[in-house]
Amino acid sequence: MNFFIIVFVCLILILGNFSSPTHGQTMLPPGQQMKMQKIKERIDRLPPRQRGEAIHTLSNKLQRIKQRLREVRDAERRAAIEAEFDRVTRELEFLKAAVEEFSPEQTPGPLPPPPPDRPLNHPMNEPPPRHMGHKPDSRQIGLSAGYVAGLPGALLELRLFEPFDLISTSLRVGGAYAQGADSAGTSRKHVLAVLDGIYRLNPPHTQGIKSYFGLGFNYDVYTSGQQNGTLGGQIFYGIEGGQTMGSQMFFEVGYGLIRTGFSPNQMGLTALLGYKF
């Protein structure tokens, strides 16, 4: 009889052990279980770095809750604080478990290198910028003296840089005065209108001495006897030096032709030394 009583008691203890909650766990109401399930799902979606930050934050919050429990004596307030303590504790456990499950094999590899820098393309409707920086100025005024077509003379000029957007070119307009004897021995004075095209031989931004080549036309507006002449011309080579954005000295040498239309043509050396600004 005693044997059956002992067996009966053992069965009750075994069944009670299976039906009771696991040691260290507290059974929660269904509403609380759903909240904890949502918290767990939210934690699962956090990246590893944010999980570590959340663990630190919750640990500090748990310490503050423990301090409040020590200070509060009211039963209702203590019950609310204990419930919050349980919730934060469970959330902290979920976080720690999630961090442990994130093994090194699951750590994402290094990010691919950024794509190389590509040169900026100019907009479709906007042309690329032209070489603007090498232009000394849009125009310069110059004065020179020497020989014009073999006669002593002087030239007053206005030099326009890159007219019609033609790079490395200049246009010179001006007036010249020359005086001397022609090939027949007649002394004559000439007032000339001059138009020259110039091509600069050096690339943009060249420092120091620069050179250029030019040719053009002249028209004898007035000659001795209060008469006008006809078209002549000149070809020349020049050098210039000085500040690109400021004043410059220049020297030109070439060959010129002055035609009156009624007297012998005046031909000879053109050599001018001048200053422009």
C-alpha distance (Angstrom), angle and dihedral (degrees) to the residues before:
residue distance angle dihedral
M1 . . .
N2 3.79 . .
F3 3.81 89.3 .
F4 3.83 92.0 58.9
I5 3.80 91.8 48.0
I6 3.84 90.7 53.0
V7 3.83 92.3 48.9
F8 3.82 90.8 48.9
V9 3.82 92.5 52.2
C10 3.83 91.8 48.6
L11 3.82 91.3 52.3
I12 3.80 90.9 51.4
L13 3.82 91.2 51.3
I14 3.81 93.4 48.1
L15 3.82 93.4 48.2
G16 3.78 91.0 46.3
N17 3.79 90.7 52.2
F18 3.84 91.4 53.6
S19 3.78 93.8 47.3
S20 3.82 96.9 45.9
P21 3.85 121.6 85.5
T22 3.77 119.0 -95.0
H23 3.77 115.4 -88.6
G24 3.77 111.8 -87.3
Q25 3.84 95.0 21.2
T26 3.81 128.0 104.2
M27 3.77 122.5 -152.1
L28 3.82 110.7 -121.2
P29 3.80 128.4 -153.8
P30 3.82 114.8 -102.3
G31 3.82 92.1 -104.5
Q32 3.81 92.3 54.3
Q33 3.80 91.2 45.3
M34 3.83 90.4 56.2
K35 3.81 90.7 49.8
M36 3.80 91.4 50.2
Q37 3.81 90.3 48.2
K38 3.83 89.7 54.3
I39 3.80 90.5 48.4
K40 3.82 90.0 51.3
E41 3.82 91.4 50.1
R42 3.80 90.8 49.2
I43 3.82 90.8 50.5
D44 3.81 91.4 49.9
R45 3.81 89.2 58.4
L46 3.81 93.9 53.5
P47 3.84 117.6 101.5
P48 3.84 115.8 -119.0
R49 3.79 95.4 -102.4
Q50 3.80 93.2 53.2
R51 3.80 90.1 47.4
G52 3.79 90.2 58.9
E53 3.79 91.4 48.7
A54 3.81 90.5 48.1
I55 3.85 90.9 51.8
H56 3.79 90.1 54.1
T57 3.82 91.9 48.0
L58 3.82 94.4 47.4
S59 3.82 92.0 47.0
N60 3.79 90.4 55.5
K61 3.80 90.4 46.3
L62 3.82 90.5 50.9
Q63 3.81 90.5 54.0
R64 3.80 90.6 52.3
I65 3.82 91.3 50.0
K66 3.83 90.5 51.6
Q67 3.80 89.3 52.1
R68 3.80 90.7 51.6
L69 3.81 90.8 50.2
R70 3.79 89.4 56.1
E71 3.78 92.1 51.3
V72 3.84 101.6 41.7
R73 3.81 118.9 83.3
D74 3.80 101.3 170.7
A75 3.84 110.6 105.1
E76 3.82 96.7 -140.8
R77 3.78 94.2 48.1
R78 3.80 91.0 46.2
A79 3.82 90.1 52.2
A80 3.83 91.0 53.0
I81 3.80 91.9 46.5
E82 3.84 91.3 48.0
A83 3.81 89.8 52.0
E84 3.79 90.1 51.7
F85 3.82 88.9 46.9
D86 3.82 90.7 54.5
R87 3.79 92.4 47.7
V88 3.81 94.3 49.8
T89 3.81 90.9 44.9
R90 3.81 91.9 54.0
E91 3.80 92.0 45.9
L92 3.81 89.5 50.6
E93 3.81 90.4 50.7
F94 3.80 90.7 51.4
L95 3.80 90.3 51.0
K96 3.80 94.1 49.4
A97 3.81 91.3 47.8
A98 3.82 90.5 50.1
V99 3.81 91.3 51.3
E100 3.82 91.7 50.2
E101 3.82 91.1 50.4
F102 3.83 90.2 55.0
S103 3.79 95.4 87.7
P104 3.84 124.5 -172.2
E105 3.80 89.3 -105.0
Q106 3.80 88.2 64.0
T107 3.78 94.0 49.7
P108 3.78 108.6 115.4
G109 3.77 116.2 -114.8
P110 3.78 124.5 -112.9
L111 3.75 117.1 -65.6
P112 3.81 115.7 -101.8
P113 3.81 115.0 -101.9
P114 3.78 115.8 -92.3
P115 3.79 116.6 -97.8
P116 3.80 114.7 -92.4
D117 3.75 117.5 -94.2
R118 3.75 111.9 -91.9
P119 3.80 122.2 -149.4
L120 3.73 112.9 -104.3
N121 3.77 111.6 -104.6
H122 3.74 118.1 -139.0
P123 3.81 115.2 -115.4
M124 3.76 115.7 -90.2
N125 3.79 93.7 -116.0
E126 3.80 96.4 42.0
P127 3.83 121.6 73.0
P128 3.81 118.1 -134.4
P129 3.80 114.5 -93.4
R130 3.77 114.9 -87.0
H131 3.81 124.9 -130.8
M132 3.77 95.6 -78.3
G133 3.78 102.1 154.4
H134 3.81 98.4 67.8
K135 3.81 96.0 61.9
P136 3.83 107.3 105.5
D137 3.78 90.5 -154.7
S138 3.76 136.9 -39.0
R139 3.81 90.1 -100.4
Q140 3.80 142.1 2.5
I141 3.79 134.4 -163.1
G142 3.78 118.2 -138.3
L143 3.78 140.6 -175.9
S144 3.80 124.6 -164.5
A145 3.79 139.1 168.7
G146 3.81 137.2 -163.8
Y147 3.79 130.2 82.9
V148 3.80 127.5 -13.5
A149 3.80 113.6 -165.7
G150 3.79 90.1 -25.5
L151 3.83 95.8 -46.8
P152 3.80 127.3 103.5
G153 3.76 107.6 -102.9
A154 3.80 151.3 131.8
L155 3.79 137.3 -123.6
L156 3.82 130.4 -146.5
E157 3.80 111.0 -165.6
L158 3.80 146.5 176.9
R159 3.81 112.1 -150.2
L160 3.83 118.6 -158.8
F161 3.80 117.7 -161.9
E162 3.80 122.3 -135.6
P163 3.80 98.7 -11.8
F164 3.79 114.9 -164.4
D165 3.86 87.7 14.8
L166 3.81 92.2 -74.4
I167 3.80 104.6 153.7
S168 3.84 118.8 -130.9
T169 3.80 92.8 12.9
S170 3.80 134.0 113.0
L171 3.79 134.5 -169.6
R172 3.78 120.7 -144.6
V173 3.79 124.9 -161.8
G174 3.77 122.8 175.5
G175 3.74 151.6 117.1
A176 3.80 129.3 -93.4
Y177 3.77 134.6 -164.6
A178 3.83 123.2 -155.3
Q179 3.79 131.7 171.8
G180 3.79 133.1 -175.5
A181 3.79 146.7 92.4
D182 3.77 119.9 -56.3
S183 3.81 125.2 -139.3
A184 3.82 90.1 -80.6
G185 3.80 91.5 56.8
T186 3.83 94.3 -107.9
S187 3.79 114.8 139.1
R188 3.77 111.1 -130.0
K189 3.79 139.9 176.6
H190 3.79 120.2 -145.8
V191 3.81 130.7 -164.0
L192 3.81 108.0 -166.6
A193 3.80 135.5 -168.4
V194 3.81 108.8 -145.1
L195 3.81 131.6 -158.0
D196 3.83 118.8 177.8
G197 3.78 136.8 173.2
I198 3.82 116.6 -146.4
Y199 3.79 130.9 -163.9
R200 3.82 117.4 -162.5
L201 3.80 111.8 -137.7
N202 3.81 98.2 -159.4
P203 3.82 124.8 79.1
P204 3.80 119.0 -110.7
H205 3.82 118.8 -76.1
T206 3.82 92.3 25.4
Q207 3.79 111.1 157.3
G208 3.79 126.9 -147.5
I209 3.79 124.3 13.2
K210 3.81 115.0 10.5
S211 3.78 128.9 -171.3
Y212 3.78 136.6 -151.6
F213 3.78 142.2 -179.5
G214 3.80 126.7 -139.4
L215 3.76 147.3 172.5
G216 3.78 135.3 178.9
F217 3.77 151.3 135.9
N218 3.78 136.4 -79.0
Y219 3.76 129.9 -162.3
D220 3.77 121.9 -153.1
V221 3.79 98.9 -130.7
Y222 3.80 93.9 174.4
T223 3.80 133.9 10.8
S224 3.76 134.2 168.6
G225 3.79 113.3 -58.4
Q226 3.84 91.6 39.1
Q227 3.78 92.2 -85.4
N228 3.77 131.4 132.8
G229 3.77 123.7 -130.9
T230 3.77 134.3 -155.7
L231 3.82 140.9 -101.9
G232 3.78 122.3 -46.4
G233 3.77 132.1 163.7
Q234 3.78 148.9 -149.1
I235 3.79 140.5 -153.0
F236 3.81 123.2 -162.4
Y237 3.77 149.6 163.0
G238 3.80 121.6 -138.7
I239 3.78 143.8 -174.8
E240 3.78 128.5 -159.0
G241 3.79 136.3 -173.6
G242 3.76 139.0 -176.5
Q243 3.77 136.9 71.5
T244 3.78 112.1 -17.2
M245 3.79 92.3 -141.6
G246 3.82 94.6 40.8
S247 3.77 142.8 36.8
Q248 3.81 122.2 -29.0
M249 3.78 139.8 -166.4
F250 3.79 116.7 -136.7
F251 3.80 140.2 -175.7
E252 3.79 127.1 -161.9
V253 3.79 132.2 -171.7
G254 3.79 127.6 -177.5
Y255 3.77 146.6 107.9
G256 3.81 128.2 -69.7
L257 3.78 140.7 -168.2
I258 3.83 126.5 -158.0
R259 3.81 118.0 -171.3
T260 3.76 125.9 -168.0
G261 3.81 96.0 178.7
F262 3.80 93.8 -132.2
S263 3.82 104.6 49.0
P264 3.79 134.3 47.7
N265 3.79 114.4 -65.7
Q266 3.77 116.5 -101.3
M267 3.81 110.6 -132.0
G268 3.75 132.0 167.5
L269 3.79 151.2 95.5
T270 3.79 120.8 -20.9
A271 3.80 113.1 -157.5
L272 3.81 121.2 161.7
L273 3.79 132.6 175.5
G274 3.77 113.9 -164.7
Y275 3.78 153.2 152.6
K276 3.79 128.3 -128.3
F277 3.77 132.6 -172.9
